[in-house]
Amino acid sequence: MKTSISTKLFIFFFLLGSLLHISFALTTNEQMKEGITLAQKAYVSYDKETFQKAYDIFGNIYSADSTNLPALYNLTYVEYRFLEMGSRDKALFDKYVTQAVEHAEKISSAKGFGSEGKTLLASILMMKITYNWAEAMTLSPRINALLGEAEVINPNNPRAYLIHGIMKLNTPAAFGGSVKEGLEKFNKTISYFEKEEEESTSLTINWGYLDALAWTGIANEKLEMTDAAIFVYKKALSIEPEYSWVKYVLLPKLEKTQNGTKNTF
């Protein structure tokens, strides 16, 4: 039976549409990977302008397709970093805080993002406390609940233990804080990261390993385990030599303090 001209045209346009869809998907994935590379570079150098470039990429992808959950997750992650920077920059904090919470709440309830989404939401709420300690009484219970849920959903999620550790470290002992418990969480975080084998095709940012090393060093310092702190700071730099927080802040400050102590004898 002969195929009609209209049927042939339908098949042609269907195939053309499929090819264009595949091409668009590939372009989107390439853009996503570019944004991930920029975000990772921005964290290492802690550079707001580079974060902004990554943010614009993720924002454009999500605006074009609001079902693209990896784009929303990455967008929300960069907003978390903006809030982190905004703890000393009110304008930056105010610019992103409302939408960061909204995006994090959305991703935390999205299928397949339960553990990571709840961890990211907890991280963002923690930044609200950092900016305004008056919110600690209301937000701390919610943060701890979110992290508990994240750990139940995925007991191997290193980021959940990282944020839990930061909370423990920075909460006064009278309200349940503990440097030792924080250190235990950081050690657990590092252990999971070092066992993790993330697929190279992942379109979500794999963050937290360098954070965990830096916070482990801070916890060791608070426990007066100076050699352990120096060891872990140098380990971070062996992984990423240009990690600015350790290279220019944490390690030099500790070494200066240690040298000053030695010179007093």
Secondary structure, DSSP 8 states (H G I E B T S, - for coil): ----HHHHHHHHHHHHHHHHHHHHHHHHHHHHHHHHHHHHHHHHHT-HHHHHHHHHHHHHHHHH-TT-HHHHHHHHHHHHHHHHHGGG-HHHHHHHHHHHHHHHHHHHTSTT-HHHHHHHHHHHHHHHHHH-GGGHHHHHHHHHHHHHHHHHH-TT-HHHHHHHHHHHHHS-GGGT--HHHHHHHHHHHHHHHHH----TT--S----HHHHHHHHHHHHHHTT-HHHHHHHHHHHHHH-TT-HIIIIIIHHHHHHHHHHHHHT-
